[in-house]
């Protein structure tokens, strides 16, 4: 009977040792985020459509989420075939469990310069010796007057002027959705 107790104690001791090592590893991730443990990075690019008419606007969004202290500014792609008509930056910092998370966003509103197929190359982010790349996008721009089937969602209270007299067009058909001046190519 004594032998069984010793074998059982050895099994429990082994399990306790493994549990202690696991607890220490998990604690290291949360207590020492700057030591290389727990550093995560999300670097992604998105477009709101891959096919549009030459009179439409394309939205390109680049997002960086990380627990790193310092995040360098990414290298943006060359938007060949498009004019940048608007650019905005956002940032959000949150702290949870002692870990700081930083989220940076870069939004570009792009208007095509002509019809055709264009490639938006990947954006890049260099951190230390490592280079992160976002996705690459092939964008098909149809000639003016072509319906792409992509209709923007209405924004409640949108009162952007659509006529020379400055009268708002909110709620009056498709022109109520237009927020940017039309360009005929």
N, C-alpha and C positions, 0 to 999 in steps of 0.2 A: 504494500500500500504506500509506503514511503517513496518508492520509485515512481509511482504514478503521479504523486504530488510534485516531485522534482521535474518530471517531464512537462507537467501542466504549467509549472512556474516558469520553465524555460520558454515555453510557447508564449505565455503572457508577456514575459520580459522582452522577447523578440518583437512582438507586436507593439509594445510601448516604445521601444527604441525607434522603430519605423515611424510611428506617429509623432514622436518628438522631432525627428529629422524633417518630416513633412511640415510640421508647425513652424520650425525655424526657417525653412525655405520660404514659406508663405509670408512670414513676418518680415523677412529681408526684402521682399518685393514692396511691401507697404511702408516699411520704416526707412528704407534707403533708396528712394526712387532715382536719385542722381547717380547711383553706382552702376548703372547699366541694366539693372533689373527693372522691369515694369515700364521701360520706355517704349511707347507704342506711337506709331505714326500712320495716319491715313492721309493720302495725297491723291485727290481724284478730280477729274474734270467731267463736266456734263454739258450737253447742249439740249435746248428744248425741242428741237426738231432737226431732222437730217435732210428734209426736202421742203423747200419754200419757194414762193414766187419772188421775183426780183424786187417787188415793192414791199415785201415783208421784212420784219426784223428778227434776227437770230439772237438768242440769249446764250452766252457762254459763261459757265460758272466754274470757278476753280476753288476747291476747298482743301484746307490743311487743318487736321485735328491732331494734337500731340500733347504729351506730358513733358516735353522738353522745355528747358528754361528759355532759351533763345531760339526763335525760328527765323531763319533768314527769308528775305523776300524771294519768291520764286522767279525764274526766268519765264516770261510769258511767250507764247508762240507768236510767230509772224502771222497776222491775220490777212494774208494775201487774198485778194478778191473781195475784201470787205472794208468798209469804213467804220471805224469805232465812233459811234455817235454818243455813247454814254459809258462811263466807267464808275464803279462804286466799290468801296472796300468795307468789310464788316469785321468785327472782332467780338469774341465772347470768351470770358474767363470764368471758370467754375472751379470750386474746391470741394472735394468729396473724400472723406477719410484721410485727410492730410495730403492728398494728391491734387496738384493743380493741373487742370486741363485747359488748353488754349485752342480755340477754334477761330481760324481766319478764313474769310471768304472774299473772293474777287469776282465781280460780275461785270461782264462786258456786253453791251448792246451793239450788235453788228448789223449794218445794212450792206447787202451785196452791191458791188459796183457794176456787175454785168451777169448775164445768164451763163451757166456752165457748171462744171463739177470742180469743187475746190477741196483741198485738204488742209485741215487745221492740224498742224504738227503737235506733238506732245509738249506740254509745259514741263519744266525741270526744276527740281529743288535739290540743292547740294547741302548735305549736312555731314561735316567731317570729310571722310574719304568716300562717302556713299552718295550716289546721285539717284534720286527718285524721279520717275517719269509718269506722266498722266497718260490718258488714252489719246489716241489720234482719231480724228473724225473726217469722214468724206461727206461733204455737203453738196447736195444737188440743188442748183438754183434754176428755176424755170423762168422763161421769158415773162415780161409784164403781161397781165391779163389772164395768166394761167391760174386755175383754181388748184390749190394743193390739198384742200380738204381739212386743213388745220385752222380752226377758228379759235381766236383767243377768248378766254372767259371774261365776262363782264365784271367790272369792278363797281360795286355799289357806290353811288355818289359821284361817279365819273362825270365831270362837266367840262371836259376839254372842248374848246371851241372848234367848230368844224366849218363854219361859214365865215365869210368876210365880215359880217356884221357882229361877229363874236358871240352869237347866240349858242348856248350849249346844246349838244346833241344827245345827251344821256337818254338812253331808252328809246331812240328813234332809229331802229334798223341797224344794218351792218356798220354804217359810218360811226355809230356810237362807240365802237370798239377801237377805232383808230386813235392812237395816242401820239404818233409821230407824223411829221409831214410826209406826204407822198412824194416819191421821186420817180419821174418817168425816164427810163433809160433808152 
